[in-house]
Amino acid sequence: MLRRLGIAYKRARLYIHSPDPHYFEKLADVESVKGEAKANPGKVIVLFVDQVTVYLQPTLACAYEERGRHQGLARLSTHTSTQTRVVAGLDCLTAQVVYLRGTYVGE
């Protein structure tokens, strides 16, 4: 019945919505700075930056599995669950990516 209705078992994605009252003003500022970078290449550089933390050990997740006692495994290594931090920036004009990776990324 679920297949007929187009419904599948899925794990949710994390999502956050920030109702920033100044969103459109900030967006206009970004467009202005991008225009300045285009007018002054090499002098003004605009980077779009993001960061992520990656862990050595796998995480648990829901999934379909054959009926019965068998259960899927998230195999762990004998190492501790260390983390790696990656910070990267994309140059809006050249599409060049610059990044920094390490267990600690800070000033």
Sine and cosine of phi, psi and omega as CSV:
sin_phi,cos_phi,sin_psi,cos_psi,sin_omega,cos_omega
0.00,0.00,-0.67,0.74,0.00,-1.00
-0.88,0.47,-0.67,0.74,0.02,-1.00
-0.89,0.47,-0.67,0.74,0.01,-1.00
-0.88,0.47,-0.58,0.82,0.00,-1.00
-0.99,0.10,-0.07,1.00,0.01,-1.00
0.97,0.23,0.48,0.88,-0.02,-1.00
-0.95,-0.33,0.73,-0.68,0.02,-1.00
-0.78,-0.62,0.39,-0.92,0.05,-1.00
-0.99,0.15,0.86,-0.51,-0.05,-1.00
-0.69,-0.73,0.43,-0.90,0.10,-0.99
-1.00,-0.01,0.63,-0.78,-0.01,-1.00
-0.94,0.35,0.39,-0.92,0.13,-0.99
-0.98,-0.20,0.54,-0.84,0.09,-1.00
-0.94,0.34,0.62,-0.79,-0.06,-1.00
-0.47,-0.88,0.67,-0.75,0.09,-1.00
-0.69,-0.72,0.67,-0.75,0.04,-1.00
-0.87,-0.49,0.84,-0.55,0.02,-1.00
-0.96,-0.30,0.96,-0.28,-0.01,-1.00
-0.97,0.25,0.95,0.32,-0.04,-1.00
-0.95,0.30,0.89,-0.45,-0.01,-1.00
-0.92,0.38,-0.26,0.97,-0.02,-1.00
-0.96,-0.27,0.29,0.96,-0.09,-1.00
-0.82,0.57,-0.77,0.64,-0.09,-1.00
-0.94,0.35,-0.54,0.84,0.09,-1.00
-0.90,0.43,-0.69,0.73,0.01,-1.00
-0.90,0.43,-0.66,0.75,0.03,-1.00
-0.88,0.48,-0.66,0.75,0.05,-1.00
-0.90,0.44,-0.62,0.78,0.05,-1.00
-0.89,0.46,-0.67,0.74,0.02,-1.00
-0.88,0.48,-0.72,0.69,0.01,-1.00
-0.89,0.47,-0.62,0.79,0.03,-1.00
-0.89,0.45,-0.70,0.71,0.00,-1.00
-0.92,0.38,-0.61,0.79,0.06,-1.00
-0.88,0.48,-0.65,0.76,0.06,-1.00
-0.90,0.45,-0.63,0.78,0.05,-1.00
-0.90,0.43,-0.63,0.78,0.03,-1.00
-0.91,0.41,-0.62,0.78,0.04,-1.00
-0.92,0.40,-0.59,0.80,0.00,-1.00
-0.97,0.25,-0.41,0.91,-0.04,-1.00
-0.76,-0.64,0.89,0.46,-0.05,-1.00
-0.88,0.48,0.70,-0.72,-0.01,-1.00
1.00,0.01,-0.43,0.90,0.03,-1.00
-0.99,-0.11,-0.63,0.77,0.04,-1.00
-0.90,-0.43,0.83,-0.56,-0.01,-1.00
-0.85,-0.53,0.76,-0.65,0.02,-1.00
-0.93,-0.38,0.83,-0.55,0.04,-1.00
-0.91,-0.41,0.71,-0.71,0.17,-0.98
-0.99,-0.13,0.87,-0.49,-0.17,-0.99
-0.90,-0.43,0.59,-0.80,0.11,-0.99
-0.54,-0.84,0.23,-0.97,-0.01,-1.00
-0.60,-0.80,0.41,-0.91,0.00,-1.00
-0.50,-0.86,0.51,-0.86,0.12,-0.99
-0.93,-0.38,0.77,-0.64,-0.02,-1.00
-0.89,-0.45,0.74,-0.67,-0.02,-1.00
-0.97,-0.24,0.53,-0.85,-0.01,-1.00
-0.92,0.40,-0.65,0.76,-0.08,-1.00
-1.00,0.04,0.52,-0.85,0.03,-1.00
-0.95,0.32,0.35,-0.94,0.08,-1.00
-0.97,-0.22,0.29,-0.96,0.04,-1.00
-1.00,0.05,0.57,-0.82,0.02,-1.00
-0.54,-0.84,0.42,-0.91,0.05,-1.00
-0.98,0.19,0.55,-0.84,0.04,-1.00
-0.33,-0.94,0.34,-0.94,0.10,-0.99
-0.97,0.24,0.55,-0.83,-0.02,-1.00
-0.55,-0.84,0.43,-0.90,0.04,-1.00
-0.85,0.53,0.62,-0.78,0.01,-1.00
-0.86,0.51,0.48,-0.88,0.02,-1.00
0.87,-0.50,-0.26,-0.97,-0.11,-0.99
-0.99,0.15,-0.33,0.94,-0.05,-1.00
-0.91,0.42,0.68,-0.73,0.00,-1.00
-0.72,-0.69,0.65,-0.76,0.04,-1.00
-0.87,0.49,0.49,-0.87,-0.05,-1.00
-0.88,-0.48,0.64,-0.77,0.19,-0.98
-0.98,-0.21,1.00,-0.07,-0.12,-0.99
-0.93,0.37,0.80,-0.60,0.03,-1.00
-0.99,-0.12,0.49,-0.87,0.12,-0.99
-1.00,-0.01,0.10,-1.00,0.02,-1.00
-0.99,0.14,-0.08,1.00,0.02,-1.00
-0.99,0.12,0.37,-0.93,0.08,-1.00
-0.95,0.32,0.31,-0.95,-0.05,-1.00
-0.99,0.12,0.97,0.25,0.02,-1.00
-0.95,0.32,0.34,-0.94,0.02,-1.00
-0.85,-0.52,0.50,-0.87,0.08,-1.00
-0.83,-0.55,0.71,-0.70,-0.01,-1.00
-0.96,-0.28,0.73,-0.69,0.05,-1.00
-0.83,-0.56,0.80,-0.60,0.08,-1.00
-0.86,-0.51,0.78,-0.63,-0.04,-1.00
-0.68,-0.74,0.47,-0.88,0.05,-1.00
-0.75,-0.66,0.60,-0.80,0.03,-1.00
-0.91,-0.41,0.86,-0.51,0.05,-1.00
-0.94,0.34,0.84,-0.55,-0.11,-0.99
-0.93,0.36,-0.33,0.94,-0.01,-1.00
-0.99,-0.11,-0.68,0.73,-0.10,-1.00
-0.99,-0.14,-0.25,0.97,-0.08,-1.00
0.91,0.41,0.28,0.96,0.08,-1.00
-0.95,0.31,0.65,-0.76,0.02,-1.00
-0.96,-0.30,0.77,-0.64,0.13,-0.99
-0.88,-0.48,0.60,-0.80,-0.07,-1.00
-0.54,-0.84,0.32,-0.95,0.07,-1.00
-0.69,-0.72,0.74,-0.67,-0.04,-1.00
-0.75,-0.66,0.68,-0.74,0.05,-1.00
0.00,-1.00,0.10,-0.99,0.03,-1.00
-0.96,0.28,-0.41,0.91,0.06,-1.00
-0.67,-0.74,0.80,-0.60,0.04,-1.00
-0.84,-0.54,0.89,-0.46,-0.02,-1.00
-0.34,-0.94,-0.27,-0.96,-0.02,-1.00
-0.95,0.30,0.00,0.00,0.00,0.00
